[in-house]
Amino acid sequence: MALHVKKGDTVKVLSGNDKGKQGVVKEAFPRECRVIVEGVNLRWKHKKPTAQNQKGQRVQEECSIHASNVARVDGAAKPAAKKSKKAAK
């Protein structure tokens, strides 16, 4: 199944905790219909101490969100919106 957004597109989040935020698609997963958007859906990841990293740490990283929750933004002046199913007159 093809996604309506791809890597590098600027998108606006339509629903969820980050509703209204804009960001760039960092990665797309077409089989799962999910995308990773820069600066959206941040979660804390706890890293254990290792030989290279002597101290453990908490790192924030972006998690994927469903592709139906984002809309592509086609420029700064044009707001993101879902396409209407009404016929043009």
Order of alpha helices (4+ residues) and beta strands (2+ residues): beta-beta-beta-beta-beta-beta-beta
